[in-house]
Amino acid sequence: MQTITLHVEDSKVDSVMTLLQELKNSLINSYSLSSSNDKNLKLDAYYYERKERLLQLREDIKSQKMPMYDFDSSMDELIKELEA
């Protein structure tokens, strides 16, 4: 088995990933995507996945799709429950 490294412009990564997905069934055993000069990925391999999830969560909170809980009132309720 051999490994091939591709250097692809950021704007064309989706197209290359689509191609690789099509080839995976017949020609490619496995593949992975990484940025060669991204310090964030060297420190944390899931940086961009978490970043995207947090941005989506923030938008959901702003649009009120996701409810926000008041910490103080939640803690008051918890304390009352524990005291009972």
mmCIF file of the N, C-alpha and C atoms, coordinates in Angstrom:
data_MODEL
# 
_entry.id   MODEL 
# 
loop_
_atom_site.group_PDB 
_atom_site.id 
_atom_site.type_symbol 
_atom_site.label_atom_id 
_atom_site.label_alt_id 
_atom_site.label_comp_id 
_atom_site.label_asym_id 
_atom_site.label_entity_id 
_atom_site.label_seq_id 
_atom_site.pdbx_PDB_ins_code 
_atom_site.Cartn_x 
_atom_site.Cartn_y 
_atom_site.Cartn_z 
_atom_site.occupancy 
_atom_site.B_iso_or_equiv 
_atom_site.pdbx_formal_charge 
_atom_site.auth_seq_id 
_atom_site.auth_comp_id 
_atom_site.auth_asym_id 
_atom_site.auth_atom_id 
_atom_site.pdbx_PDB_model_num 
ATOM 1   N N  . MET A 1 1  ? 0.842   -1.174 0.000  1.00 0.00 ? 1  MET A N  1 
ATOM 2   C CA . MET A 1 1  ? 0.000   0.000  0.000  1.00 0.00 ? 1  MET A CA 1 
ATOM 3   C C  . MET A 1 1  ? 0.886   1.236  0.000  1.00 0.00 ? 1  MET A C  1 
ATOM 4   N N  . GLN A 1 2  ? 0.438   2.291  -0.660 1.00 0.00 ? 2  GLN A N  1 
ATOM 5   C CA . GLN A 1 2  ? 1.183   3.529  -0.732 1.00 0.00 ? 2  GLN A CA 1 
ATOM 6   C C  . GLN A 1 2  ? 0.301   4.697  -0.315 1.00 0.00 ? 2  GLN A C  1 
ATOM 7   N N  . THR A 1 3  ? 0.945   5.796  0.070  1.00 0.00 ? 3  THR A N  1 
ATOM 8   C CA . THR A 1 3  ? 0.240   7.001  0.505  1.00 0.00 ? 3  THR A CA 1 
ATOM 9   C C  . THR A 1 3  ? 0.515   8.120  -0.479 1.00 0.00 ? 3  THR A C  1 
ATOM 10  N N  . ILE A 1 4  ? -0.518  8.868  -0.801 1.00 0.00 ? 4  ILE A N  1 
ATOM 11  C CA . ILE A 1 4  ? -0.391  10.024 -1.699 1.00 0.00 ? 4  ILE A CA 1 
ATOM 12  C C  . ILE A 1 4  ? -0.796  11.264 -0.916 1.00 0.00 ? 4  ILE A C  1 
ATOM 13  N N  . THR A 1 5  ? 0.006   12.324 -1.013 1.00 0.00 ? 5  THR A N  1 
ATOM 14  C CA . THR A 1 5  ? -0.315  13.588 -0.364 1.00 0.00 ? 5  THR A CA 1 
ATOM 15  C C  . THR A 1 5  ? -0.711  14.594 -1.430 1.00 0.00 ? 5  THR A C  1 
ATOM 16  N N  . LEU A 1 6  ? -1.848  15.244 -1.228 1.00 0.00 ? 6  LEU A N  1 
ATOM 17  C CA . LEU A 1 6  ? -2.331  16.255 -2.164 1.00 0.00 ? 6  LEU A CA 1 
ATOM 18  C C  . LEU A 1 6  ? -2.340  17.615 -1.482 1.00 0.00 ? 6  LEU A C  1 
ATOM 19  N N  . HIS A 1 7  ? -1.938  18.634 -2.191 1.00 0.00 ? 7  HIS A N  1 
ATOM 20  C CA . HIS A 1 7  ? -2.043  20.000 -1.703 1.00 0.00 ? 7  HIS A CA 1 
ATOM 21  C C  . HIS A 1 7  ? -3.137  20.673 -2.528 1.00 0.00 ? 7  HIS A C  1 
ATOM 22  N N  . VAL A 1 8  ? -4.231  21.017 -1.867 1.00 0.00 ? 8  VAL A N  1 
ATOM 23  C CA . VAL A 1 8  ? -5.409  21.522 -2.558 1.00 0.00 ? 8  VAL A CA 1 
ATOM 24  C C  . VAL A 1 8  ? -5.783  22.885 -1.984 1.00 0.00 ? 8  VAL A C  1 
ATOM 25  N N  . GLU A 1 9  ? -6.185  23.802 -2.842 1.00 0.00 ? 9  GLU A N  1 
ATOM 26  C CA . GLU A 1 9  ? -6.649  25.107 -2.387 1.00 0.00 ? 9  GLU A CA 1 
ATOM 27  C C  . GLU A 1 9  ? -7.896  24.926 -1.531 1.00 0.00 ? 9  GLU A C  1 
ATOM 28  N N  . ASP A 1 10 ? -8.044  25.779 -0.533 1.00 0.00 ? 10 ASP A N  1 
ATOM 29  C CA . ASP A 1 10 ? -9.185  25.667 0.388  1.00 0.00 ? 10 ASP A CA 1 
ATOM 30  C C  . ASP A 1 10 ? -10.520 25.679 -0.343 1.00 0.00 ? 10 ASP A C  1 
ATOM 31  N N  . SER A 1 11 ? -10.625 26.469 -1.371 1.00 0.00 ? 11 SER A N  1 
ATOM 32  C CA . SER A 1 11 ? -11.899 26.594 -2.084 1.00 0.00 ? 11 SER A CA 1 
ATOM 33  C C  . SER A 1 11 ? -12.260 25.347 -2.894 1.00 0.00 ? 11 SER A C  1 
ATOM 34  N N  . LYS A 1 12 ? -11.295 24.454 -3.099 1.00 0.00 ? 12 LYS A N  1 
ATOM 35  C CA . LYS A 1 12 ? -11.538 23.267 -3.921 1.00 0.00 ? 12 LYS A CA 1 
ATOM 36  C C  . LYS A 1 12 ? -11.549 21.959 -3.115 1.00 0.00 ? 12 LYS A C  1 
ATOM 37  N N  . VAL A 1 13 ? -11.439 22.060 -1.809 1.00 0.00 ? 13 VAL A N  1 
ATOM 38  C CA . VAL A 1 13 ? -11.375 20.871 -0.969 1.00 0.00 ? 13 VAL A CA 1 
ATOM 39  C C  . VAL A 1 13 ? -12.656 20.047 -1.085 1.00 0.00 ? 13 VAL A C  1 
ATOM 40  N N  . ASP A 1 14 ? -13.806 20.696 -1.085 1.00 0.00 ? 14 ASP A N  1 
ATOM 41  C CA . ASP A 1 14 ? -15.074 19.964 -1.176 1.00 0.00 ? 14 ASP A CA 1 
ATOM 42  C C  . ASP A 1 14 ? -15.148 19.117 -2.440 1.00 0.00 ? 14 ASP A C  1 
ATOM 43  N N  . SER A 1 15 ? -14.700 19.663 -3.536 1.00 0.00 ? 15 SER A N  1 
ATOM 44  C CA . SER A 1 15 ? -14.722 18.921 -4.797 1.00 0.00 ? 15 SER A CA 1 
ATOM 45  C C  . SER A 1 15 ? -13.814 17.696 -4.738 1.00 0.00 ? 15 SER A C  1 
ATOM 46  N N  . VAL A 1 16 ? -12.643 17.870 -4.173 1.00 0.00 ? 16 VAL A N  1 
ATOM 47  C CA . VAL A 1 16 ? -11.700 16.749 -4.071 1.00 0.00 ? 16 VAL A CA 1 
ATOM 48  C C  . VAL A 1 16 ? -12.248 15.688 -3.115 1.00 0.00 ? 16 VAL A C  1 
ATOM 49  N N  . MET A 1 17 ? -12.853 16.124 -2.015 1.00 0.00 ? 17 MET A N  1 
ATOM 50  C CA . MET A 1 17 ? -13.428 15.168 -1.062 1.00 0.00 ? 17 MET A CA 1 
ATOM 51  C C  . MET A 1 17 ? -14.572 14.380 -1.702 1.00 0.00 ? 17 MET A C  1 
ATOM 52  N N  . THR A 1 18 ? -15.362 15.021 -2.535 1.00 0.00 ? 18 THR A N  1 
ATOM 53  C CA . THR A 1 18 ? -16.432 14.326 -3.247 1.00 0.00 ? 18 THR A CA 1 
ATOM 54  C C  . THR A 1 18 ? -15.844 13.273 -4.180 1.00 0.00 ? 18 THR A C  1 
ATOM 55  N N  . LEU A 1 19 ? -14.802 13.642 -4.879 1.00 0.00 ? 19 LEU A N  1 
ATOM 56  C CA . LEU A 1 19 ? -14.116 12.686 -5.761 1.00 0.00 ? 19 LEU A CA 1 
ATOM 57  C C  . LEU A 1 19 ? -13.580 11.495 -4.976 1.00 0.00 ? 19 LEU A C  1 
ATOM 58  N N  . LEU A 1 20 ? -12.943 11.772 -3.864 1.00 0.00 ? 20 LEU A N  1 
ATOM 59  C CA . LEU A 1 20 ? -12.383 10.694 -3.052 1.00 0.00 ? 20 LEU A CA 1 
ATOM 60  C C  . LEU A 1 20 ? -13.478 9.773  -2.511 1.00 0.00 ? 20 LEU A C  1 
ATOM 61  N N  . GLN A 1 21 ? -14.589 10.350 -2.133 1.00 0.00 ? 21 GLN A N  1 
ATOM 62  C CA . GLN A 1 21 ? -15.695 9.534  -1.638 1.00 0.00 ? 21 GLN A CA 1 
ATOM 63  C C  . GLN A 1 21 ? -16.198 8.591  -2.726 1.00 0.00 ? 21 GLN A C  1 
ATOM 64  N N  . GLU A 1 22 ? -16.262 9.078  -3.962 1.00 0.00 ? 22 GLU A N  1 
ATOM 65  C CA . GLU A 1 22 ? -16.693 8.243  -5.081 1.00 0.00 ? 22 GLU A CA 1 
ATOM 66  C C  . GLU A 1 22 ? -15.692 7.114  -5.359 1.00 0.00 ? 22 GLU A C  1 
ATOM 67  N N  . LEU A 1 23 ? -14.416 7.420  -5.211 1.00 0.00 ? 23 LEU A N  1 
ATOM 68  C CA . LEU A 1 23 ? -13.377 6.424  -5.468 1.00 0.00 ? 23 LEU A CA 1 
ATOM 69  C C  . LEU A 1 23 ? -13.194 5.441  -4.315 1.00 0.00 ? 23 LEU A C  1 
ATOM 70  N N  . LYS A 1 24 ? -13.603 5.821  -3.142 1.00 0.00 ? 24 LYS A N  1 
ATOM 71  C CA . LYS A 1 24 ? -13.359 5.000  -1.953 1.00 0.00 ? 24 LYS A CA 1 
ATOM 72  C C  . LYS A 1 24 ? -13.942 3.601  -2.092 1.00 0.00 ? 24 LYS A C  1 
ATOM 73  N N  . ASN A 1 25 ? -15.096 3.484  -2.690 1.00 0.00 ? 25 ASN A N  1 
ATOM 74  C CA . ASN A 1 25 ? -15.739 2.177  -2.798 1.00 0.00 ? 25 ASN A CA 1 
ATOM 75  C C  . ASN A 1 25 ? -14.948 1.182  -3.634 1.00 0.00 ? 25 ASN A C  1 
ATOM 76  N N  . SER A 1 26 ? -14.233 1.664  -4.635 1.00 0.00 ? 26 SER A N  1 
ATOM 77  C CA . SER A 1 26 ? -13.558 0.718  -5.517 1.00 0.00 ? 26 SER A CA 1 
ATOM 78  C C  . SER A 1 26 ? -12.029 0.781  -5.492 1.00 0.00 ? 26 SER A C  1 
ATOM 79  N N  . LEU A 1 27 ? -11.458 1.959  -5.280 1.00 0.00 ? 27 LEU A N  1 
ATOM 80  C CA . LEU A 1 27 ? -10.007 2.083  -5.408 1.00 0.00 ? 27 LEU A CA 1 
ATOM 81  C C  . LEU A 1 27 ? -9.247  2.422  -4.127 1.00 0.00 ? 27 LEU A C  1 
ATOM 82  N N  . ILE A 1 28 ? -9.865  3.176  -3.245 1.00 0.00 ? 28 ILE A N  1 
ATOM 83  C CA . ILE A 1 28 ? -9.145  3.706  -2.090 1.00 0.00 ? 28 ILE A CA 1 
ATOM 84  C C  . ILE A 1 28 ? -9.581  2.973  -0.829 1.00 0.00 ? 28 ILE A C  1 
ATOM 85  N N  . ASN A 1 29 ? -8.616  2.538  -0.035 1.00 0.00 ? 29 ASN A N  1 
ATOM 86  C CA . ASN A 1 29 ? -8.939  1.862  1.220  1.00 0.00 ? 29 ASN A CA 1 
ATOM 87  C C  . ASN A 1 29 ? -9.424  2.848  2.279  1.00 0.00 ? 29 ASN A C  1 
ATOM 88  N N  . SER A 1 30 ? -8.739  3.961  2.413  1.00 0.00 ? 30 SER A N  1 
ATOM 89  C CA . SER A 1 30 ? -9.129  4.979  3.386  1.00 0.00 ? 30 SER A CA 1 
ATOM 90  C C  . SER A 1 30 ? -8.495  6.311  2.997  1.00 0.00 ? 30 SER A C  1 
ATOM 91  N N  . TYR A 1 31 ? -9.025  7.386  3.580  1.00 0.00 ? 31 TYR A N  1 
ATOM 92  C CA . TYR A 1 31 ? -8.438  8.702  3.347  1.00 0.00 ? 31 TYR A CA 1 
ATOM 93  C C  . TYR A 1 31 ? -8.735  9.591  4.543  1.00 0.00 ? 31 TYR A C  1 
ATOM 94  N N  . SER A 1 32 ? -7.951  10.651 4.688  1.00 0.00 ? 32 SER A N  1 
ATOM 95  C CA . SER A 1 32 ? -8.185  11.618 5.756  1.00 0.00 ? 32 SER A CA 1 
ATOM 96  C C  . SER A 1 32 ? -7.811  12.995 5.247  1.00 0.00 ? 32 SER A C  1 
ATOM 97  N N  . LEU A 1 33 ? -8.365  13.996 5.878  1.00 0.00 ? 33 LEU A N  1 
ATOM 98  C CA . LEU A 1 33 ? -8.137  15.387 5.497  1.00 0.00 ? 33 LEU A CA 1 
ATOM 99  C C  . LEU A 1 33 ? -7.427  16.091 6.635  1.00 0.00 ? 33 LEU A C  1 
ATOM 100 N N  . SER A 1 34 ? -6.359  16.802 6.323  1.00 0.00 ? 34 SER A N  1 
ATOM 101 C CA . SER A 1 34 ? -5.677  17.594 7.344  1.00 0.00 ? 34 SER A CA 1 
ATOM 102 C C  . SER A 1 34 ? -5.063  18.817 6.684  1.00 0.00 ? 34 SER A C  1 
ATOM 103 N N  . SER A 1 35 ? -4.896  19.847 7.473  1.00 0.00 ? 35 SER A N  1 
ATOM 104 C CA . SER A 1 35 ? -4.280  21.071 6.990  1.00 0.00 ? 35 SER A CA 1 
ATOM 105 C C  . SER A 1 35 ? -2.808  21.046 7.362  1.00 0.00 ? 35 SER A C  1 
ATOM 106 N N  . SER A 1 36 ? -1.964  21.321 6.410  1.00 0.00 ? 36 SER A N  1 
ATOM 107 C CA . SER A 1 36 ? -0.527  21.184 6.646  1.00 0.00 ? 36 SER A CA 1 
ATOM 108 C C  . SER A 1 36 ? 0.050   22.310 7.496  1.00 0.00 ? 36 SER A C  1 
ATOM 109 N N  . ASN A 1 37 ? -0.576  23.463 7.507  1.00 0.00 ? 37 ASN A N  1 
ATOM 110 C CA . ASN A 1 37 ? 0.006   24.580 8.248  1.00 0.00 ? 37 ASN A CA 1 
ATOM 111 C C  . ASN A 1 37 ? -0.977  25.192 9.240  1.00 0.00 ? 37 ASN A C  1 
ATOM 112 N N  . ASP A 1 38 ? -1.903  24.420 9.731  1.00 0.00 ? 38 ASP A N  1 
ATOM 113 C CA . ASP A 1 38 ? -2.895  24.913 10.665 1.00 0.00 ? 38 ASP A CA 1 
ATOM 114 C C  . ASP A 1 38 ? -2.493  24.528 12.084 1.00 0.00 ? 38 ASP A C  1 
ATOM 115 N N  . LYS A 1 39 ? -2.099  25.506 12.882 1.00 0.00 ? 39 LYS A N  1 
ATOM 116 C CA . LYS A 1 39 ? -1.652  25.257 14.250 1.00 0.00 ? 39 LYS A CA 1 
ATOM 117 C C  . LYS A 1 39 ? -2.784  24.697 15.105 1.00 0.00 ? 39 LYS A C  1 
ATOM 118 N N  . ASN A 1 40 ? -4.029  25.093 14.808 1.00 0.00 ? 40 ASN A N  1 
ATOM 119 C CA . ASN A 1 40 ? -5.169  24.610 15.596 1.00 0.00 ? 40 ASN A CA 1 
ATOM 120 C C  . ASN A 1 40 ? -5.294  23.096 15.521 1.00 0.00 ? 40 ASN A C  1 
ATOM 121 N N  . LEU A 1 41 ? -5.077  22.525 14.345 1.00 0.00 ? 41 LEU A N  1 
ATOM 122 C CA . LEU A 1 41 ? -5.215  21.088 14.188 1.00 0.00 ? 41 LEU A CA 1 
ATOM 123 C C  . LEU A 1 41 ? -4.072  20.323 14.837 1.00 0.00 ? 41 LEU A C  1 
ATOM 124 N N  . LYS A 1 42 ? -2.920  20.942 14.965 1.00 0.00 ? 42 LYS A N  1 
ATOM 125 C CA . LYS A 1 42 ? -1.813  20.288 15.647 1.00 0.00 ? 42 LYS A CA 1 
ATOM 126 C C  . LYS A 1 42 ? -2.103  20.172 17.140 1.00 0.00 ? 42 LYS A C  1 
ATOM 127 N N  . LEU A 1 43 ? -2.795  21.158 17.693 1.00 0.00 ? 43 LEU A N  1 
ATOM 128 C CA . LEU A 1 43 ? -3.137  21.142 19.111 1.00 0.00 ? 43 LEU A CA 1 
ATOM 129 C C  . LEU A 1 43 ? -4.395  20.336 19.387 1.00 0.00 ? 43 LEU A C  1 
ATOM 130 N N  . ASP A 1 44 ? -5.327  20.350 18.452 1.00 0.00 ? 44 ASP A N  1 
ATOM 131 C CA . ASP A 1 44 ? -6.630  19.723 18.674 1.00 0.00 ? 44 ASP A CA 1 
ATOM 132 C C  . ASP A 1 44 ? -7.191  19.255 17.338 1.00 0.00 ? 44 ASP A C  1 
ATOM 133 N N  . ALA A 1 45 ? -7.252  17.962 17.140 1.00 0.00 ? 45 ALA A N  1 
ATOM 134 C CA . ALA A 1 45 ? -7.685  17.406 15.856 1.00 0.00 ? 45 ALA A CA 1 
ATOM 135 C C  . ALA A 1 45 ? -9.152  17.686 15.554 1.00 0.00 ? 45 ALA A C  1 
ATOM 136 N N  . TYR A 1 46 ? -9.956  17.966 16.560 1.00 0.00 ? 46 TYR A N  1 
ATOM 137 C CA . TYR A 1 46 ? -11.391 18.205 16.355 1.00 0.00 ? 46 TYR A CA 1 
ATOM 138 C C  . TYR A 1 46 ? -11.756 19.681 16.484 1.00 0.00 ? 46 TYR A C  1 
ATOM 139 N N  . TYR A 1 47 ? -10.786 20.564 16.355 1.00 0.00 ? 47 TYR A N  1 
ATOM 140 C CA . TYR A 1 47 ? -11.004 22.005 16.527 1.00 0.00 ? 47 TYR A CA 1 
ATOM 141 C C  . TYR A 1 47 ? -12.133 22.523 15.643 1.00 0.00 ? 47 TYR A C  1 
ATOM 142 N N  . TYR A 1 48 ? -12.081 22.238 14.358 1.00 0.00 ? 48 TYR A N  1 
ATOM 143 C CA . TYR A 1 48 ? -13.060 22.814 13.439 1.00 0.00 ? 48 TYR A CA 1 
ATOM 144 C C  . TYR A 1 48 ? -14.443 22.205 13.606 1.00 0.00 ? 48 TYR A C  1 
ATOM 145 N N  . GLU A 1 49 ? -14.525 20.926 13.963 1.00 0.00 ? 49 GLU A N  1 
ATOM 146 C CA . GLU A 1 49 ? -15.830 20.317 14.215 1.00 0.00 ? 49 GLU A CA 1 
ATOM 147 C C  . GLU A 1 49 ? -16.496 20.972 15.415 1.00 0.00 ? 49 GLU A C  1 
ATOM 148 N N  . ARG A 1 50 ? -15.716 21.172 16.495 1.00 0.00 ? 50 ARG A N  1 
ATOM 149 C CA . ARG A 1 50 ? -16.274 21.814 17.685 1.00 0.00 ? 50 ARG A CA 1 
ATOM 150 C C  . ARG A 1 50 ? -16.594 23.271 17.430 1.00 0.00 ? 50 ARG A C  1 
ATOM 151 N N  . LYS A 1 51 ? -15.760 23.940 16.672 1.00 0.00 ? 51 LYS A N  1 
ATOM 152 C CA . LYS A 1 51 ? -16.004 25.347 16.351 1.00 0.00 ? 51 LYS A CA 1 
ATOM 153 C C  . LYS A 1 51 ? -17.320 25.484 15.590 1.00 0.00 ? 51 LYS A C  1 
ATOM 154 N N  . GLU A 1 52 ? -17.536 24.629 14.610 1.00 0.00 ? 52 GLU A N  1 
ATOM 155 C CA . GLU A 1 52 ? -18.769 24.662 13.828 1.00 0.00 ? 52 GLU A CA 1 
ATOM 156 C C  . GLU A 1 52 ? -19.989 24.382 14.719 1.00 0.00 ? 52 GLU A C  1 
ATOM 157 N N  . ARG A 1 53 ? -19.856 23.398 15.611 1.00 0.00 ? 53 ARG A N  1 
ATOM 158 C CA . ARG A 1 53 ? -20.955 23.064 16.526 1.00 0.00 ? 53 ARG A CA 1 
ATOM 159 C C  . ARG A 1 53 ? -21.268 24.224 17.469 1.00 0.00 ? 53 ARG A C  1 
ATOM 160 N N  . LEU A 1 54 ? -20.238 24.884 17.980 1.00 0.00 ? 54 LEU A N  1 
ATOM 161 C CA . LEU A 1 54 ? -20.458 26.016 18.869 1.00 0.00 ? 54 LEU A CA 1 
ATOM 162 C C  . LEU A 1 54 ? -21.104 27.191 18.142 1.00 0.00 ? 54 LEU A C  1 
ATOM 163 N N  . LEU A 1 55 ? -20.694 27.437 16.910 1.00 0.00 ? 55 LEU A N  1 
ATOM 164 C CA . LEU A 1 55 ? -21.323 28.511 16.132 1.00 0.00 ? 55 LEU A CA 1 
ATOM 165 C C  . LEU A 1 55 ? -22.795 28.203 15.876 1.00 0.00 ? 55 LEU A C  1 
ATOM 166 N N  . GLN A 1 56 ? -23.096 26.945 15.578 1.00 0.00 ? 56 GLN A N  1 
ATOM 167 C CA . GLN A 1 56 ? -24.491 26.550 15.367 1.00 0.00 ? 56 GLN A CA 1 
ATOM 168 C C  . GLN A 1 56 ? -25.292 26.681 16.663 1.00 0.00 ? 56 GLN A C  1 
ATOM 169 N N  . LEU A 1 57 ? -24.707 26.289 17.763 1.00 0.00 ? 57 LEU A N  1 
ATOM 170 C CA . LEU A 1 57 ? -25.366 26.410 19.059 1.00 0.00 ? 57 LEU A CA 1 
ATOM 171 C C  . LEU A 1 57 ? -25.649 27.866 19.395 1.00 0.00 ? 57 LEU A C  1 
ATOM 172 N N  . ARG A 1 58 ? -24.696 28.725 19.115 1.00 0.00 ? 58 ARG A N  1 
ATOM 173 C CA . ARG A 1 58 ? -24.880 30.160 19.358 1.00 0.00 ? 58 ARG A CA 1 
ATOM 174 C C  . ARG A 1 58 ? -26.032 30.717 18.528 1.00 0.00 ? 58 ARG A C  1 
ATOM 175 N N  . GLU A 1 59 ? -26.100 30.322 17.268 1.00 0.00 ? 59 GLU A N  1 
ATOM 176 C CA . GLU A 1 59 ? -27.193 30.767 16.410 1.00 0.00 ? 59 GLU A CA 1 
ATOM 177 C C  . GLU A 1 59 ? -28.543 30.230 16.904 1.00 0.00 ? 59 GLU A C  1 
ATOM 178 N N  . ASP A 1 60 ? -28.552 28.986 17.353 1.00 0.00 ? 60 ASP A N  1 
ATOM 179 C CA . ASP A 1 60 ? -29.787 28.395 17.876 1.00 0.00 ? 60 ASP A CA 1 
ATOM 180 C C  . ASP A 1 60 ? -30.255 29.120 19.128 1.00 0.00 ? 60 ASP A C  1 
ATOM 181 N N  . ILE A 1 61 ? -29.334 29.536 19.956 1.00 0.00 ? 61 ILE A N  1 
ATOM 182 C CA . ILE A 1 61 ? -29.697 30.279 21.169 1.00 0.00 ? 61 ILE A CA 1 
ATOM 183 C C  . ILE A 1 61 ? -30.228 31.656 20.796 1.00 0.00 ? 61 ILE A C  1 
ATOM 184 N N  . LYS A 1 62 ? -29.561 32.327 19.858 1.00 0.00 ? 62 LYS A N  1 
ATOM 185 C CA . LYS A 1 62 ? -30.024 33.646 19.420 1.00 0.00 ? 62 LYS A CA 1 
ATOM 186 C C  . LYS A 1 62 ? -31.408 33.588 18.792 1.00 0.00 ? 62 LYS A C  1 
ATOM 187 N N  . SER A 1 63 ? -31.684 32.551 18.017 1.00 0.00 ? 63 SER A N  1 
ATOM 188 C CA . SER A 1 63 ? -32.981 32.429 17.353 1.00 0.00 ? 63 SER A CA 1 
ATOM 189 C C  . SER A 1 63 ? -34.018 31.739 18.253 1.00 0.00 ? 63 SER A C  1 
ATOM 190 N N  . GLN A 1 64 ? -33.625 31.411 19.466 1.00 0.00 ? 64 GLN A N  1 
ATOM 191 C CA . GLN A 1 64 ? -34.469 30.780 20.478 1.00 0.00 ? 64 GLN A CA 1 
ATOM 192 C C  . GLN A 1 64 ? -34.934 29.372 20.098 1.00 0.00 ? 64 GLN A C  1 
ATOM 193 N N  . LYS A 1 65 ? -34.197 28.718 19.218 1.00 0.00 ? 65 LYS A N  1 
ATOM 194 C CA . LYS A 1 65 ? -34.446 27.301 18.960 1.00 0.00 ? 65 LYS A CA 1 
ATOM 195 C C  . LYS A 1 65 ? -33.966 26.464 20.144 1.00 0.00 ? 65 LYS A C  1 
ATOM 196 N N  . MET A 1 66 ? -32.906 26.942 20.805 1.00 0.00 ? 66 MET A N  1 
ATOM 197 C CA . MET A 1 66 ? -32.338 26.274 21.976 1.00 0.00 ? 66 MET A CA 1 
ATOM 198 C C  . MET A 1 66 ? -32.591 27.182 23.176 1.00 0.00 ? 66 MET A C  1 
ATOM 199 N N  . PRO A 1 67 ? -33.271 26.677 24.212 1.00 0.00 ? 67 PRO A N  1 
ATOM 200 C CA . PRO A 1 67 ? -33.565 27.534 25.366 1.00 0.00 ? 67 PRO A CA 1 
ATOM 201 C C  . PRO A 1 67 ? -32.321 27.800 26.209 1.00 0.00 ? 67 PRO A C  1 
ATOM 202 N N  . MET A 1 68 ? -32.284 28.979 26.794 1.00 0.00 ? 68 MET A N  1 
ATOM 203 C CA . MET A 1 68 ? -31.225 29.345 27.734 1.00 0.00 ? 68 MET A CA 1 
ATOM 204 C C  . MET A 1 68 ? -31.782 29.200 29.135 1.00 0.00 ? 68 MET A C  1 
ATOM 205 N N  . TYR A 1 69 ? -30.994 28.624 30.015 1.00 0.00 ? 69 TYR A N  1 
ATOM 206 C CA . TYR A 1 69 ? -31.413 28.467 31.394 1.00 0.00 ? 69 TYR A CA 1 
ATOM 207 C C  . TYR A 1 69 ? -30.653 29.458 32.267 1.00 0.00 ? 69 TYR A C  1 
ATOM 208 N N  . ASP A 1 70 ? -31.376 30.040 33.232 1.00 0.00 ? 70 ASP A N  1 
ATOM 209 C CA . ASP A 1 70 ? -30.761 30.967 34.169 1.00 0.00 ? 70 ASP A CA 1 
ATOM 210 C C  . ASP A 1 70 ? -30.040 30.152 35.240 1.00 0.00 ? 70 ASP A C  1 
ATOM 211 N N  . PHE A 1 71 ? -28.746 30.326 35.349 1.00 0.00 ? 71 PHE A N  1 
ATOM 212 C CA . PHE A 1 71 ? -27.935 29.539 36.276 1.00 0.00 ? 71 PHE A CA 1 
ATOM 213 C C  . PHE A 1 71 ? -28.400 29.716 37.715 1.00 0.00 ? 71 PHE A C  1 
ATOM 214 N N  . ASP A 1 72 ? -28.641 30.973 38.118 1.00 0.00 ? 72 ASP A N  1 
ATOM 215 C CA . ASP A 1 72 ? -29.013 31.232 39.511 1.00 0.00 ? 72 ASP A CA 1 
ATOM 216 C C  . ASP A 1 72 ? -30.324 30.553 39.881 1.00 0.00 ? 72 ASP A C  1 
ATOM 217 N N  . SER A 1 73 ? -31.328 30.677 39.021 1.00 0.00 ? 73 SER A N  1 
ATOM 218 C CA . SER A 1 73 ? -32.614 30.052 39.349 1.00 0.00 ? 73 SER A CA 1 
ATOM 219 C C  . SER A 1 73 ? -32.506 28.532 39.295 1.00 0.00 ? 73 SER A C  1 
ATOM 220 N N  . SER A 1 74 ? -31.709 28.010 38.388 1.00 0.00 ? 74 SER A N  1 
ATOM 221 C CA . SER A 1 74 ? -31.506 26.563 38.330 1.00 0.00 ? 74 SER A CA 1 
ATOM 222 C C  . SER A 1 74 ? -30.823 26.060 39.589 1.00 0.00 ? 74 SER A C  1 
ATOM 223 N N  . MET A 1 75 ? -29.834 26.794 40.077 1.00 0.00 ? 75 MET A N  1 
ATOM 224 C CA . MET A 1 75 ? -29.141 26.397 41.302 1.00 0.00 ? 75 MET A CA 1 
ATOM 225 C C  . MET A 1 75 ? -30.079 26.502 42.504 1.00 0.00 ? 75 MET A C  1 
ATOM 226 N N  . ASP A 1 76 ? -30.924 27.542 42.553 1.00 0.00 ? 76 ASP A N  1 
ATOM 227 C CA . ASP A 1 76 ? -31.893 27.671 43.643 1.00 0.00 ? 76 ASP A CA 1 
ATOM 228 C C  . ASP A 1 76 ? -32.834 26.476 43.663 1.00 0.00 ? 76 ASP A C  1 
ATOM 229 N N  . GLU A 1 77 ? -33.307 26.067 42.493 1.00 0.00 ? 77 GLU A N  1 
ATOM 230 C CA . GLU A 1 77 ? -34.187 24.898 42.407 1.00 0.00 ? 77 GLU A CA 1 
ATOM 231 C C  . GLU A 1 77 ? -33.461 23.633 42.859 1.00 0.00 ? 77 GLU A C  1 
ATOM 232 N N  . LEU A 1 78 ? -32.221 23.480 42.473 1.00 0.00 ? 78 LEU A N  1 
ATOM 233 C CA . LEU A 1 78 ? -31.442 22.310 42.861 1.00 0.00 ? 78 LEU A CA 1 
ATOM 234 C C  . LEU A 1 78 ? -31.243 22.266 44.370 1.00 0.00 ? 78 LEU A C  1 
ATOM 235 N N  . ILE A 1 79 ? -30.909 23.396 44.970 1.00 0.00 ? 79 ILE A N  1 
ATOM 236 C CA . ILE A 1 79 ? -30.700 23.466 46.408 1.00 0.00 ? 79 ILE A CA 1 
ATOM 237 C C  . ILE A 1 79 ? -31.994 23.110 47.149 1.00 0.00 ? 79 ILE A C  1 
ATOM 238 N N  . LYS A 1 80 ? -33.129 23.654 46.695 1.00 0.00 ? 80 LYS A N  1 
ATOM 239 C CA . LYS A 1 80 ? -34.417 23.330 47.316 1.00 0.00 ? 80 LYS A CA 1 
ATOM 240 C C  . LYS A 1 80 ? -34.706 21.836 47.204 1.00 0.00 ? 80 LYS A C  1 
ATOM 241 N N  . GLU A 1 81 ? -34.399 21.258 46.054 1.00 0.00 ? 81 GLU A N  1 
ATOM 242 C CA . GLU A 1 81 ? -34.636 19.821 45.853 1.00 0.00 ? 81 GLU A CA 1 
ATOM 243 C C  . GLU A 1 81 ? -33.745 18.992 46.764 1.00 0.00 ? 81 GLU A C  1 
ATOM 244 N N  . LEU A 1 82 ? -32.503 19.418 46.948 1.00 0.00 ? 82 LEU A N  1 
ATOM 245 C CA . LEU A 1 82 ? -31.582 18.669 47.791 1.00 0.00 ? 82 LEU A CA 1 
ATOM 246 C C  . LEU A 1 82 ? -31.930 18.803 49.278 1.00 0.00 ? 82 LEU A C  1 
ATOM 247 N N  . GLU A 1 83 ? -32.488 19.947 49.641 1.00 0.00 ? 83 GLU A N  1 
ATOM 248 C CA . GLU A 1 83 ? -32.884 20.161 51.030 1.00 0.00 ? 83 GLU A CA 1 
ATOM 249 C C  . GLU A 1 83 ? -34.127 19.359 51.407 1.00 0.00 ? 83 GLU A C  1 
ATOM 250 N N  . ALA A 1 84 ? -34.950 19.030 50.440 1.00 0.00 ? 84 ALA A N  1 
ATOM 251 C CA . ALA A 1 84 ? -36.219 18.323 50.726 1.00 0.00 ? 84 ALA A CA 1 
ATOM 252 C C  . ALA A 1 84 ? -36.013 16.883 51.082 1.00 0.00 ? 84 ALA A C  1 
# 
